[in-house]
Amino acid sequence: MSEEGMRWSGQRTDRVDTGALPGLARLTGFVRSVRTPEFRGVTFHEVLAKSALNHVPADARMLPGEYTINPYRGCTHACQYCFARPTHTRLGLDVSGDFDNEIIVKTNIVEVLRTELARKRKLPPRVAFGTNTDVYQRAEGRYELMPGIIDALAGHRIPFSILTKGPLIRRDLPRLARAARGATVHLGVSLSMLDEDLQQSVEFGTATTSARLATVRAIRDAGLECTAFLSPILPRLSDSPEQLEELVAAVAAAGATDVLYHPLYLSSAVKEVFFAWLRRAHPGLVAEYTKLYSSGSETAYRHEIGARIRPLIAKYGFPEPDATIEDKFALNGRRGQPAEEPGQPTLF
């Protein structure tokens, strides 16, 4: 796609500001900031990336030796528990509203990736998407960066994985199916609750759970395997035996090939955002969550959830969740933490 094709249609209705965020304007790759009525309250900061492939160092705490690609930073999904929120602070932005509403878009990432792959003597053994923010968030419908990225990787037969909450991945299923004929492609859809009122409250920028279940089915109908990520399971909100069985049964009916589950993980920075939501939406649970996420009892809760959900996973015919499934998506040892790009904020 041409550079102009990646820009917003109907420019006369947009507000373009070349200095909307001084911290970004100081970066050599900053191009401009764009606002549009279709994304009310959201600003897209277009930057020119210097590199597309991020190689996680072998001594890193998470994803050691893996390669990742992050076309976007920040996410309009606005999940109140999102583990990647702290990465925005390295750009001089906050973990709350800025993460949801100040979105960095690497508009030239396809061209940069093609150049990098053409020059590399040793190609990446695998690339992981979704380790930071969702590549199929709503902005992808406008910028259309993933088709070119998928084609670039497929052209070199590089295996890759994608973890998403966005039904927009359905747009690219024919392309992903073609890529899978030449290299291993792992796809995963994240969903953790069937209560759509709860879901729309705590992750109000995402598609509904029913839309995500339909996405699992569409992936399977395209001839591709699909892992269902039951994550995060929310204590006392989505973790009852009945809720968990209903959820496992739903992903089984949608055709998921395997499942992974993770209870809610909260880093210190993300805890402030989540607890602000909890005080508004479920004030009666604040004391219980405070105890759970400050007294070291979180580990015991993880074991409790494991004992509750593993029999259900077996009951519905899924393989036992283990490190081999997590490894498909470069999740081993991550505990819900983001794969941070080294050297931020000068990554552009």
C-alpha positions as CSV (number, residue, x, y, z in Angstrom):
1,M,0.0,0.0,0.0
2,S,1.3,3.5,-0.8
3,E,2.0,6.0,1.9
4,E,-1.0,8.0,0.9
5,G,-3.1,4.9,1.0
6,M,-2.3,4.5,4.6
7,R,-3.6,7.9,5.5
8,W,-7.1,8.7,6.6
9,S,-9.8,9.2,4.0
10,G,-11.7,12.4,4.0
11,Q,-8.9,14.6,5.3
12,R,-11.1,17.7,5.3
13,T,-12.9,16.3,8.3
14,D,-9.7,15.5,10.2
15,R,-7.6,17.7,12.4
16,V,-3.9,17.4,11.7
17,D,-1.5,18.8,14.2
18,T,2.3,18.6,13.7
19,G,3.0,19.4,17.3
20,A,0.1,17.9,19.4
21,L,2.5,16.0,21.7
22,P,5.8,17.8,22.3
23,G,7.5,14.7,23.7
24,L,6.9,12.8,20.4
25,A,7.7,15.8,18.2
26,R,11.3,15.7,19.5
27,L,11.7,12.3,18.1
28,T,13.3,12.3,14.6
29,G,10.7,9.8,13.3
30,F,7.7,11.8,14.3
31,V,5.5,12.9,11.3
32,R,2.2,14.3,12.6
33,S,-0.8,13.7,14.8
34,V,-4.2,13.0,13.4
35,R,-7.7,13.2,14.9
36,T,-10.9,12.1,13.2
37,P,-14.6,12.0,14.3
38,E,-14.7,8.3,13.8
39,F,-12.3,7.9,16.8
40,R,-13.6,10.4,19.1
41,G,-11.1,11.4,21.8
42,V,-8.3,9.4,20.1
43,T,-5.1,10.9,18.6
44,F,-3.0,8.9,16.2
45,H,0.6,9.9,16.2
46,E,2.2,8.8,12.9
47,V,5.9,8.0,13.1
48,L,8.5,6.6,10.8
49,A,10.1,3.5,12.3
50,K,13.8,3.0,12.0
51,S,13.3,-0.8,12.4
52,A,10.4,-3.2,12.3
53,L,11.9,-6.3,13.9
54,N,12.5,-6.2,17.7
55,H,15.0,-8.8,18.9
56,V,14.5,-9.6,22.5
57,P,18.0,-10.1,24.1
58,A,18.9,-13.6,25.3
59,D,19.3,-12.3,28.9
60,A,15.9,-10.6,29.0
61,R,13.4,-11.6,31.7
62,M,10.8,-12.5,29.2
63,L,10.7,-13.8,25.6
64,P,14.5,-14.3,25.5
65,G,15.8,-14.5,22.0
66,E,12.4,-14.0,20.4
67,Y,11.5,-11.5,17.7
68,T,8.5,-9.3,17.9
69,I,6.8,-6.7,15.6
70,N,4.7,-3.9,17.1
71,P,3.0,-1.8,14.4
72,Y,1.1,0.1,17.1
73,R,1.8,1.3,20.6
74,G,-1.1,2.0,22.9
75,C,-4.5,0.4,22.3
76,T,-8.1,1.6,21.8
77,H,-9.3,-1.7,23.3
78,A,-8.9,0.2,26.7
79,C,-8.7,-3.0,28.8
80,Q,-8.5,-1.8,32.3
81,Y,-6.1,-4.6,33.3
82,C,-3.8,-4.5,30.2
83,F,-0.2,-5.5,31.1
84,A,1.3,-3.3,28.4
85,R,0.1,0.0,29.9
86,P,3.5,0.8,31.6
87,T,5.3,0.8,28.2
88,H,3.6,4.1,27.4
89,T,5.4,5.9,30.2
90,R,8.7,5.5,28.2
91,L,7.1,7.9,25.7
92,G,6.2,10.5,28.3
93,L,2.6,9.3,28.4
94,D,0.5,7.9,31.2
95,V,-0.7,4.4,31.8
96,S,-4.4,5.4,32.0
97,G,-6.1,7.6,29.4
98,D,-3.1,8.2,27.3
99,F,-2.6,4.5,26.7
100,D,-6.2,4.2,25.4
101,N,-6.2,7.5,23.5
102,E,-2.7,8.4,22.3
103,I,-1.9,5.7,19.7
104,I,1.5,5.5,18.0
105,V,1.3,4.2,14.4
106,K,4.5,3.2,12.6
107,T,3.2,4.0,9.1
108,N,6.3,2.8,7.2
109,I,6.7,-0.5,9.0
110,V,5.9,-2.7,6.0
111,E,8.6,-1.1,3.8
112,V,11.1,-1.2,6.7
113,L,10.4,-4.8,7.4
114,R,10.8,-5.8,3.7
115,T,14.2,-4.0,3.7
116,E,15.3,-5.6,6.9
117,L,14.4,-9.1,5.8
118,A,16.1,-8.6,2.4
119,R,19.4,-7.6,4.2
120,K,19.4,-10.2,6.9
121,R,21.9,-13.1,6.5
122,K,20.0,-15.1,9.1
123,L,16.3,-14.7,9.2
124,P,14.3,-14.7,12.5
125,P,13.3,-18.2,13.5
126,R,9.9,-16.9,14.5
127,V,8.0,-13.6,15.0
128,A,5.4,-13.0,17.7
129,F,2.5,-10.5,17.5
130,G,0.4,-9.4,20.4
131,T,3.1,-9.4,23.0
132,N,2.6,-5.7,23.6
133,T,-0.5,-4.2,22.1
134,D,-3.1,-5.7,19.8
135,V,-2.3,-5.6,16.1
136,Y,-5.9,-5.9,15.2
137,Q,-7.2,-3.0,17.2
138,R,-9.6,-0.7,15.4
139,A,-6.9,1.5,13.9
140,E,-5.7,-1.4,11.8
141,G,-9.0,-1.1,9.8
142,R,-7.7,2.3,8.6
143,Y,-3.9,1.9,8.4
144,E,-4.0,-1.7,7.0
145,L,-0.5,-2.5,8.1
146,M,-0.9,-6.2,8.8
147,P,-1.5,-7.5,5.2
148,G,1.9,-6.2,4.1
149,I,3.6,-7.5,7.2
150,I,2.1,-11.0,6.7
151,D,3.1,-11.1,3.1
152,A,6.6,-10.0,3.9
153,L,7.0,-12.8,6.5
154,A,5.3,-15.3,4.2
155,G,7.6,-14.4,1.4
156,H,10.6,-15.5,3.5
157,R,8.7,-18.5,5.0
158,I,9.1,-17.1,8.5
159,P,6.9,-18.7,11.2
160,F,4.8,-16.3,13.3
161,S,2.1,-16.2,15.9
162,I,-0.7,-13.7,16.4
163,L,-2.7,-13.2,19.6
164,T,-5.7,-10.9,19.3
165,K,-9.1,-9.8,20.6
166,G,-9.9,-8.2,17.3
167,P,-12.4,-9.8,14.8
168,L,-10.6,-7.7,12.2
169,I,-8.2,-10.7,11.8
170,R,-11.0,-12.3,9.7
171,R,-10.2,-9.8,6.9
172,D,-6.7,-11.4,6.6
173,L,-7.7,-15.1,7.0
174,P,-7.1,-16.0,3.3
175,R,-3.7,-14.3,3.5
176,L,-2.9,-16.1,6.7
177,A,-4.0,-19.5,5.2
178,R,-1.6,-18.9,2.3
179,A,1.2,-18.0,4.7
180,A,0.5,-21.2,6.7
181,R,1.2,-23.3,3.6
182,G,4.8,-22.2,3.7
183,A,5.5,-21.7,7.4
184,T,4.0,-22.4,10.8
185,V,1.3,-19.9,11.7
186,H,-0.2,-19.9,15.2
187,L,-3.4,-17.9,15.8
188,G,-5.0,-17.2,19.2
189,V,-8.1,-15.3,20.3
190,S,-8.3,-13.9,23.8
191,L,-11.6,-14.0,25.6
192,S,-12.3,-14.6,29.3
193,M,-16.0,-13.9,30.1
194,L,-19.4,-14.6,28.6
195,D,-21.1,-11.9,30.7
196,E,-21.1,-9.2,28.0
197,D,-22.1,-6.4,30.4
198,L,-19.0,-7.2,32.5
199,Q,-16.9,-7.5,29.4
200,Q,-18.0,-4.2,27.9
201,S,-17.4,-2.5,31.3
202,V,-13.8,-3.7,31.9
203,E,-12.6,-3.7,28.3
204,F,-15.0,-1.3,26.7
205,G,-13.1,-0.7,23.4
206,T,-13.1,-4.4,22.4
207,A,-15.5,-6.5,20.4
208,T,-18.1,-8.5,22.2
209,T,-17.3,-12.0,23.4
210,S,-19.8,-13.4,20.9
211,A,-17.9,-11.7,18.1
212,R,-14.7,-13.2,19.3
213,L,-16.2,-16.7,19.5
214,A,-17.4,-16.2,15.9
215,T,-13.8,-15.3,15.1
216,V,-12.5,-18.6,16.5
217,R,-15.0,-20.4,14.3
218,A,-14.0,-18.3,11.2
219,I,-10.3,-19.2,11.8
220,R,-11.2,-22.9,12.1
221,D,-13.3,-22.7,8.9
222,A,-10.3,-21.2,7.1
223,G,-8.4,-24.4,7.9
224,L,-6.2,-22.9,10.6
225,E,-5.8,-24.0,14.3
226,C,-6.9,-21.5,16.9
227,T,-5.9,-21.3,20.6
228,A,-8.5,-19.8,22.9
229,F,-6.8,-17.6,25.6
230,L,-9.1,-17.6,28.7
231,S,-7.4,-14.6,30.1
232,P,-7.7,-12.8,32.4
233,I,-10.0,-14.7,34.7
234,L,-11.3,-12.1,37.2
235,P,-11.6,-13.1,40.8
236,R,-15.2,-13.3,42.0
237,L,-16.4,-11.8,38.8
238,S,-15.8,-14.5,36.1
239,D,-14.3,-17.4,38.1
240,S,-17.2,-19.4,39.5
241,P,-17.3,-23.1,38.5
242,E,-20.4,-22.5,36.5
243,Q,-18.9,-19.5,34.6
244,L,-15.7,-21.3,33.8
245,E,-17.6,-24.4,32.5
246,E,-19.8,-22.2,30.4
247,L,-16.7,-20.5,29.0
248,V,-14.8,-23.7,28.2
249,A,-17.9,-25.2,26.6
250,A,-18.4,-22.1,24.4
251,V,-14.8,-22.1,23.0
252,A,-15.1,-25.9,22.4
253,A,-18.3,-25.3,20.5
254,A,-16.6,-22.6,18.5
255,G,-13.9,-25.1,17.4
256,A,-10.9,-24.0,19.4
257,T,-8.1,-26.5,19.1
258,D,-6.5,-25.8,22.5
259,V,-6.9,-23.4,25.4
260,L,-4.7,-21.5,27.9
261,Y,-5.9,-19.8,31.0
262,H,-4.4,-17.0,33.2
263,P,-5.9,-15.4,36.3
264,L,-5.8,-11.6,36.4
265,Y,-2.2,-10.3,36.8
266,L,-1.7,-6.8,38.0
267,S,1.7,-5.0,38.1
268,S,2.0,-2.0,40.4
269,A,1.4,0.5,37.7
270,V,-1.6,-1.3,36.2
271,K,-3.1,-1.9,39.6
272,E,-3.9,1.8,39.9
273,V,-5.9,1.7,36.7
274,F,-7.7,-1.5,37.4
275,F,-8.6,-0.5,41.0
276,A,-10.0,2.8,39.8
277,W,-12.4,0.8,37.6
278,L,-13.2,-1.6,40.4
279,R,-14.1,1.2,42.8
280,R,-16.5,2.5,40.2
281,A,-18.0,-0.7,38.9
282,H,-17.8,-3.1,41.9
283,P,-16.9,-1.2,45.1
284,G,-17.9,-4.2,47.2
285,L,-15.0,-6.2,45.9
286,V,-12.3,-3.6,46.6
287,A,-11.3,-5.0,50.0
288,E,-11.1,-8.5,48.7
289,Y,-9.0,-7.5,45.7
290,T,-6.7,-5.4,47.9
291,K,-6.0,-8.4,50.1
292,L,-5.5,-10.7,47.1
293,Y,-3.1,-8.4,45.2
294,S,-1.1,-7.1,48.2
295,S,-0.7,-10.0,50.6
296,G,1.0,-12.6,48.4
297,S,-2.1,-14.7,48.2
298,E,-2.2,-14.3,44.4
299,T,-0.1,-17.5,44.0
300,A,-2.6,-19.4,46.0
301,Y,-5.4,-18.1,43.9
302,R,-3.6,-19.2,40.7
303,H,-3.5,-22.7,42.1
304,E,-7.2,-22.5,43.1
305,I,-8.2,-21.5,39.5
306,G,-6.0,-24.2,38.1
307,A,-7.7,-26.9,40.2
308,R,-11.0,-25.5,39.1
309,I,-10.5,-25.2,35.4
310,R,-8.1,-28.1,34.4
311,P,-10.8,-30.8,34.9
312,L,-13.1,-28.7,32.6
313,I,-10.4,-28.5,30.0
314,A,-10.0,-32.3,30.0
315,K,-13.8,-32.8,30.1
316,Y,-14.3,-30.8,26.8
317,G,-11.5,-32.7,25.0
318,F,-8.7,-30.1,25.0
319,P,-5.1,-31.1,25.6
320,E,-3.6,-30.3,28.9
321,P,-2.4,-26.7,29.0
322,D,1.4,-26.7,29.3
323,A,4.5,-24.8,28.2
324,T,4.4,-26.2,24.7
325,I,1.2,-24.3,24.0
326,E,2.5,-21.2,25.6
327,D,5.7,-21.5,23.5
328,K,3.6,-21.2,20.3
329,F,2.9,-17.6,21.3
330,A,6.3,-16.8,22.9
331,L,4.6,-16.6,26.3
332,N,6.9,-18.8,28.4
333,G,7.8,-17.2,31.6
334,R,6.0,-14.0,30.8
335,R,3.2,-14.0,33.4
336,G,1.2,-11.5,31.4
337,Q,4.0,-9.0,31.1
338,P,4.8,-7.1,27.9
339,A,7.7,-7.7,25.6
340,E,9.2,-4.3,25.8
341,E,11.2,-2.9,23.0
342,P,14.7,-2.0,24.2
343,G,15.9,1.6,23.9
344,Q,12.5,3.3,24.1
345,P,11.5,6.0,23.5
346,T,14.1,6.3,20.7
347,L,12.7,3.2,18.9
348,F,11.3,5.2,15.9
